[in-house]
Structures are given as structure tokens and as C-alpha cells.
Amino acid sequence: MKIIHLSFFLSVFAIGVGLLMPDVTHAMVIRGGETFELEAYTTLEDDLYVAGKTVSLAGTTTGDVFAAGSEVVHSGVSTEDMLFAGGKVNVTGVVQGDLRVLGGEIILSGHVTEDVVLIGGTIHITEEAVIDGDVVVVGEYVSSKGTIGGIVEAYTRVTEFTGGSVGGSLRAYTRESLSVTGTTRIEGDLEYKAPHEAFVSETASIAGERRYTPLQTSRADNGKVDLVKLIELILITVVAAVTLVFFFPAHTRAMSDIALRKGNPINFVKGFLILISVPIVSLLVMITMVGIVPGFIMLFAYFVLVCVALALAPVLAGIFLARSFKKTSEELSLAWVSFGAIAFTLISILPFIGFVVRLLVFLLAFYAATVLLYEHVWVQRKKQQIEAEKKPLYDSKETSDSEITTTP
């Protein structure tokens, strides 16, 4: 835990708070699975919450923006804060506010007038990029050629500054290497932790002091938090939770009601018993006379339930947080679901307690998913059987009535 700077947690927390943008009831919401495009020369004067396979923002937005998708592109103008989450995020436009991005691949080549938080796998700040405020970047590989007016904090495996300028200090934690080359100018200090000293070329300039802290790998380091893996887990959890809510809103609501109804302690036990018993029963079915096919179907259903429970658990966390802030009408909104997913992931940092909390929430989610499957499959099938048994009686009665009326 000591290797994580306090400002990193504040930045991640800021992302969560940024998700709680006001005026949700007036926001435009686009359901998942759709392509959304805000065309150039188009102005949207509301907060925008959009999710789709491809999201393209070429117009002007005057409210806060949250966009999630496989690919998110912003080439327009925004006068307020923006938050993006996606597999690939490309920002070439103007952001007259804060910018926060979670993505697999992030490319920033636009102009941001305030602070920036970038969390992803591969992150590129191109030479066209201009950032007036501070920058916090967390990723596997980060490269920068842009113009940054404030302080830069980087938590990465590899960090490369190959051009551009940093108006403040550069503070870096790198698990592998840090290099400052080309015409890079750092007006403040260079403070970093790395396995070995940074490579600074003769063409680069650092106005302030250089402070290097060796990063040594030891057994004690094994218990520390891997920032990149943590961020990857946050991203996966957010995407899974948002996908569940957007594609299956009615089922998510039903499972949430089941999970949060009275008698939760008993539901924890039921979830645990189902979790360990279904694989055993499936294997017994496969090796007995019943056959392999029924056992395989049971295992497949079990796998689906586990996946659904993993996505539902952070949703339940978001509902709990929403109810804690008395926002029950918005508990399944994109904002609270994402905030819950972030909080649900961050709690894993806590030793033992984090594991116990996550396990209990997962068991509750697994129980709810199992109950919903039972109600939809077995209860509905039972109703159909009852209706099928009643139908011949009605048919025979109608036939006898018709015979009576037609008898001379």
C-alpha cells in the first residue's frame, strides 16, 4: 500500500464522483448495443449519458458527458466535464473542463483546459495534445509528446516522454523503465521510483532537481498492490456491470429485488450451498446412467450463473451506495452502477476484510441469479403444464355444449 501515492486514490475517487453527475433525469440515455453519433455542427444543451458499440461525438455539448462503448471518439467541443469508458478511446476535440478516461487503448490529441485522468492499458498523449491542468496517468505503457501545463503523475510499467513539455514536476512510479528523450522540457522536478535510473537524453531538459528512489523487488513486495492489474480489474468490472444493466434491465431489477429482500443471512448460506453442490451433482449425473448431456447442461447453466453473479455483485454495491445517499430512484442508473463497480473493486485492496465482503456480495448475487433462473424455467414450465392439462377439459366441454345445441 505504501507504494501508492495518495493522489492516485483521490484521482480514482474523483472518477467515481464524476460519475455522479447531476440532473440525471434530464440526460439523454442511449441503450447498449446501439451506435450513437452526435454530428458536427450539432449542439446538445443537456447532460449526455450514452452507451453503445460505437460512440462518436463530433458536435458541441454544453453539459457533462459520460460515454461508454467498444470505441469512443470525441472530435467536437465540450464546455463541461467528460468521462469516457471503452475498449478504444480517441480524444481529438476540445474539452473545456476535466477529462477522465478508462480504456484499453487511449489516444489524447485534443485540448483540455482543466485536469486529466487517464487509466488504461496503452496510453498515448500525442504532440498535438494541449493540457492546461494536471495529469494523472495509470497504465501498462504510456508515451507523451504533448504540452502539459501542470504536474504529471504516472503509475506505469513503462513510461516514455519523447517530446513536448511539462509545466510542473514529473512524478513517476514505473515497474520497468522511465525515459525522457527528444526535446522534452520539464520545468519542475523529476521524482521517480524505478528498478533503475531513468534514461535522460542530452537533448532533454529538466529545470528542477532529480530525485531517484530505487524500486527493489522482494518478498515483501508480493503483498503490495499491482496498480495496473487493479485498474484493469476496475475497467472489466465497470464494463460487466454496465452491460448487465443495459442489456437486461428487467432481469437485473428482478435479481436485485431478490438479493436485497429480507432474510439476507439465510440467502448467503443458500448461495454458498448452491455454489458448491451444483458441480458435484453435475459430475454425479455425468457418471451415472442419466448421461453426459444433462450433466453438461447443468455445468453450462452453472457457468452462466457464475458469470451473471460476477456482473451483478458490483451492481448490488451500487444500489447499496445509492440507497445510502437516499437516491433510490436512480439506483440502477449508469452513474451509480459504475460508481458501485469502482467501489466494489477498490475494496479488494483491504486484506481479508475486502475478500470477505466481496465473497458475501457474490454469494448474494449468485443466489439471486439462481432463484431468477428457477422462476423463469421451472415455474413457467409448471404453469404451461397446468394450462395444457386444463385445455382438453375446456375443449371437451365446448364440444359437448355444441352437441347439445345442435341436437334436433
N, C-alpha and C positions, 0 to 999 in steps of 0.2 A: 504493500500500500504506500510506502514512503516514496516510491519512485514516481508516483502520480502527482503532478502539480495540482494545487487547489483550484487554479483557474480552469483546468480541464473539466473538473466536476461542475464548476459553475457554468461552463460553456454547454455541457450536456444538459444541465438543468435548464439553461436558457432555451435549448431546443424544445424541451418539454413544455415550458411556459409559453413558448412561441406557438405551440400547437393549440393552446387555449385562447385563440384569438376571439375577440368579442363579436357580438352580432351574428351568431351562427344562424339564427332563424332567417336572416336576410341574405345568406350566402347562396351562391349557385352551386349545386351539388350535381356532379355527373357520375352516374353509376359505373362501377368497374366493368371492363370488357368493351368499352366504347372508345372511339377516337375523338379527342376534343381538340378543336383548333380555334384560337382567337385570332382572327385575321388582322393583317396590318391595317392601319387607319381606323380601327375599331376601338372604342373606348368603353370600358366596363367600370361603372362607378359603385360597385358593391364589392364586399369581400368575396373572394373566389376560393371555393373548395372543390377540387376536381381530381378524379382518379380515372385512369383509362390505360389501355395498352400503349397508346402514343398520345402525348400531350404537347401541343405546340402553342406557344404564347408569343404572337408577333405584334399584337396590338398594345393598347395602353390600359393599365389597371390603376385605379385610384384607391383601392382598398388593400387589405392584407391578402396574400395569396398563399394557398397550400396546394401543391400539385404532386401527385404520385402516379407512377406508371413505369412500364418497362423502359421507355425512353421519354425523357422530358427535355424540351428545348425552349429556352426563353431568349427571344431576339427582339422583344419590344421594350416598353418603358413601364416601370412600376414606381409609383410615388410613395409606396409604403413597404413594409417588411415582406419578405418572401421566404418560403420554406419548401424545399423540394426533396422528394424521396424517389429513387428509382434505380434501375439497373445501369442506365447511362444518362447522365445529366450534363447538358451543354448550355452554358450561360454566356451569351454574346451581347445581350442587351444592357439596358440601364436599370439599376436598382437604387432608388433614392430612399434607402432605408437599410435595415440589416438583412443579410443573406445567410441562410442556414441550409446546408445540403447534406443529405445522406445518400450515398450511391456506390455502386460498384466501380464505375469509371466516371470521374468528374473532370470537366474541362471548363475553366473560367477564363474568358477573354473579354468580358464586358467591363462596365464601370459601376462600382458600388460606392456610394457616398458615405456609408457607415461601416459597421463591423461585419466580419465574415467568419463563419464557422463551417469548415468542410470536413466531413467524415466519410471515408470510403476506402476502396482498395487501391486504385491508381488515381492520382490527382495531378492535374497539370494546370498551372497558372501561367498563361501564355504571355508573350511580350506585349500584346495589345491590352492586357488587363490593367486596370487602374483601380486601386482600392484605397479610399481615403482614410479608413479607420484601421483598427487592429485586426489581426488574422489569427485564428486558431485552426490548425490542420492536424488531422489524425488519419493515418493511412499506412498502407504497406509500402508504397513507393510514391514520393512526392517530388515534383520538379517545379521550379518557379523562375520565370523571366520577367515578371510583371513589375509594376510600380506600386509599392505598398507604403502608405503614409505613416502607419503606426507600428506597433510592436507585433512581432511574429512569434508564435509558439507552435512548435512542431513535435509531434509524437509519432514516430515512424520506424520502419526498418531501414529504409534508405531515403536520404534527403539530399537533393541537388539544387543549388542555386547557381544557375548558369548565365545570369544576366539580370537586368533591372536594378531596382533599389529597394532598400528597407529604411524607412524614415526613423524608426526606433531601434530597439535591440532585437536580436535574434536569439531566442531561447529554444534549444532543441534537445530532445531525448531520442537517440537513434540506437536501435539494437544492432545495427551493422555498420553503417558508414554515413558521414556527412562531408559534403564537398561544396566549396564556394569558389566558383571559377568564372571565366569570362570577364565581363565588365561589371560584375555585381558590386554594388556600393551599399555598405551597412553603416548608417550614420551613428548608431548606438553601439552597444557591447555585443560580443559574441559569447554566449554562455551555453555550454552543451555538455551532455553526458553521452559517451560512446565507448565502444570497446577499444578504440584507438583514436589518436588525434585526427582532427579534420584536415582534409586537403584544401589548402587555400592557395590559389594561383597568384602569381606576381601581378597579374592584370587586375585582380580584385582588390577592393579597398575596404578596410574596417577602421572607422574613426575612433571607436571606443576600445575598451580592453577585451582581451581574450581570456575566458575562464573555462578551463577544461577539467572535467571530473571523470576519471576512468570508470568505466562500467565493467565490473567483473562478474562473471557468471560463476555461481556457486550453488551448493545445495539449498542454501537459504533463499536463493532467487526463485526456486521452484514454486514456492508458496506465494509469490507476488503475482500481481495481475498482469496478464498479457493484454495490453491496450488494444492492439489490432484485432485480436480474437474477440475481445469484449465488444468492440464496435461492430464487427461482422455479425455477432450474435444479436446485437440490438437491431441491426438492419433486417436480419432474417425474421426476428420476432415481430417487428412492426409490419413487415410485408405480409406475414402469415395471418396476423390478427385482422389487418385491414381487408385482406382478401376474403376471409371468412365472413366478415360483416357485410361487405359489399355484394358478394355473390349469393349469400344465403342469409339475408336479414331476418326473415321469419323464423328460420331454424335456429339462428343464433339467439334471438329473443326467447324462443321456447326453451333452449338449453340453459340460458341464463336464469330464467324463472325457476327451472328445476333445481339448478345448483344452489340458488340463494334462498330457496324456501326454508321453512323451519325444519329443525332436526338435522342441521349440518354435521354434528359429530357422528351421527349414525351413517350419514352419507359418505363420510370419509372412510369408514370401515367397509361399507358396501363396495365403494370404488376399489379399495385395496383387494378385497376378496375376489372381485370380478377380474381384476388385473392379473392376479396370479393363477386363477382357476381356469380361465378360458384356454390358455396354451396347453395346460395339462389335459383338459378334456379333449381338445382338438387332436392331440397326439394319440390319446387312447382310442378315439374314433377312427383314426387313420390305421391303427394296427389291429383293429378288431374286424368283425365281419361287416360292419356298417360300410366301410370303404374309404378310399383315399379322397374321393371328390367331396363328400360332406365335410371331412376334416380340413381339407384345403380351403373350402368356402368359409369355414369358421375362422381359420387363421387369417384369411384375407380381410374378413369383417373386423377382426381384432386389430389388424394393422391400420385399417381405415379409422377405427375408433381412437387409436393412439394418436394418429396424425391430427384428427379433429380436436382431441383434448389438448394437444400441444398448442394449437392455434387458439383454442377457447380460453385457456388459462390466463394469458395476458388480457383478454377481453374482460374477464371477471375482475382482474386487478383494476382495469379502467373504470368499470362500473362501481367498484368499491370506492375509488377515489372521487368519482363524480358524486356519489351519494354523500361522501364525507363533506363535500363542498356544497351540498344541497342543490345539485344540478341533475336531478333525476330525469328531467325531461330531455336532457342531452347526453345521457349516459352511454348511448350507443352511437354517438356522433364520431366522425373521423378524428376529431381532436382528442376526445377522452380515450378512445381506443388506442391511439398512438401513444398518448401520454402514459397509459397503463402498461403498454408493452415496454416502454423505456424503463419505467419504474420496476416492472417485473424482472427485467434483465439485470438492472443495476443492483438489485438486492442479492444477486448471486455472489457479489463481492464479499458479503459478510460470511465468515466461516461458520459452518454448522447451522446457524440460525437461518441464513439465506437458503441453504439446502432444504431445511425442514419446511420453511414457508412455501417454497416453490413446489415441493413434493405434495404438501397438503392441498394447494390450489389445483395442482394437476389431477390428484385423485378426485377432487370435487368435480372438475371438468370431465374427467373420464366417466364418472358415474352419470352425469347429466347426459352425455352423448349416448351412453348405453341405454338409458331409460327412453330417450327420444327414439332410438332405433327400435326398441321393443314396441313402443306405442305405435310407430308407423308401420312396422312389418307385421307383428303378431296380432295386435289389437285390430288393425284394419282387416287383416285376413280373417279374423274371427267374425267380424261384422259381415263380411262378404259371405261367409259360410252360413250365417244365420239368415241373411236375406235370401240366399239361394235355397235354403230349406223352406222358407215361407212362401216363395214364389209358386211352387207346384200346388200348394194348398189354395192360393188365390186363383190360380188358373182352373183348378178343378171346380171351385165354387162358381166361377163365372160360367163355366161350361154347363153345369147343372142348371143354373138360372136361365141360361139361354134355351136349354131343352124344355124347361117348364113353360116358358113364354111362347115357344113355337109349337107346343102340343095342341092339336085341334080339340 
